[in-house]
């Protein structure tokens, strides 16, 4: 019960690596077809939420993957100095340049 509306949104954002996570910065959410007080408020709330809350746990997921003993349990692995110095957006992919140190003992 209450107000309801349906409208198309366009979301533009720049991916960034910070504190071990892939997140979004410079988030802009607009509805180009229609506008109203309600639509502007919804767009602002979505933009704020995506910039603040959207995270992909890149460092911890990579650590789990690379340190998993898997088929070679006799070799201990340790991931160090994980960073993503560059992120590029192409027409069909998000390209990440990843640097890390993996010690196998």
C-alpha positions in Angstrom: 0.0 0.0 0.0 1.2 3.5 -0.7 3.1 5.2 -3.5 4.5 3.1 -6.3 6.1 4.0 -9.6 8.1 2.4 -12.3 10.8 4.2 -14.2 14.0 3.4 -16.1 17.4 4.4 -14.6 20.8 4.9 -16.0 23.7 4.2 -13.6 27.2 5.5 -14.4 30.1 4.8 -12.0 33.8 4.4 -12.0 35.2 1.2 -10.5 37.9 1.5 -7.9 40.1 -0.7 -5.7 40.2 0.3 -2.1 40.9 -1.6 1.2 40.9 -5.0 -0.6 37.6 -4.4 -2.4 36.3 -3.4 -5.8 33.8 -0.6 -5.2 32.3 2.3 -7.1 33.1 6.0 -7.0 31.6 9.0 -8.8 28.2 7.2 -8.9 25.5 9.0 -10.9 22.0 7.7 -11.2 19.5 9.4 -13.5 16.1 8.8 -15.0 16.3 10.5 -18.5 12.7 9.8 -19.6 10.9 11.2 -16.6 11.5 13.3 -13.5 9.7 14.2 -10.4 10.6 14.9 -6.7 10.1 11.1 -6.0 12.3 10.0 -8.9 15.1 12.4 -8.0 15.0 11.2 -4.4 15.1 7.6 -5.4 18.0 8.2 -7.8 20.0 10.1 -5.1 19.4 7.3 -2.6 20.5 4.6 -5.1 23.6 6.6 -6.0 24.6 7.1 -2.3 24.0 3.4 -1.5 26.0 2.1 -4.5 28.9 4.4 -3.6 28.9 3.5 0.1 27.7 -0.2 0.1 28.6 -1.9 -3.1 31.8 -4.0 -2.6 33.3 -7.1 -4.2 35.7 -8.7 -1.8 38.6 -9.0 -4.3 41.5 -9.5 -1.9 39.9 -12.0 0.4 38.4 -14.0 -2.5 41.7 -14.1 -4.3 43.4 -15.2 -1.0 41.0 -18.0 -0.5 41.5 -19.2 -4.1 45.3 -19.1 -4.1 45.9 -20.3 -0.6 43.5 -23.3 -0.8 45.6 -26.5 -0.5 43.4 -28.3 -3.0 45.1 -31.1 -4.7 48.5 -30.3 -3.2 48.0 -30.2 0.6 51.7 -30.7 1.2 52.6 -27.2 0.0 51.6 -24.2 2.2 50.8 -21.0 0.2 50.7 -17.5 1.5 49.4 -14.4 -0.5 51.0 -11.1 0.3 51.0 -7.5 -1.0 47.8 -7.9 -3.0 46.9 -4.8 -5.0 45.0 -3.7 -8.1 46.9 -0.7 -9.5 44.8 -0.3 -12.6 41.2 -0.9 -13.6 40.0 -0.4 -17.2 36.5 -0.6 -18.6 36.2 -1.9 -22.2 33.0 -2.4 -24.2 32.7 -6.0 -23.0 34.8 -6.4 -19.9 36.2 -5.0 -16.7 40.0 -5.4 -17.0 42.0 -5.6 -13.7 45.7 -5.4 -13.4 46.6 -7.4 -10.3 49.9 -7.4 -8.4 50.6 -9.9 -5.6 53.3 -12.1 -4.1 52.6 -15.8 -3.6 54.9 -17.8 -1.3 54.9 -21.6 -1.7 56.7 -23.7 0.9 
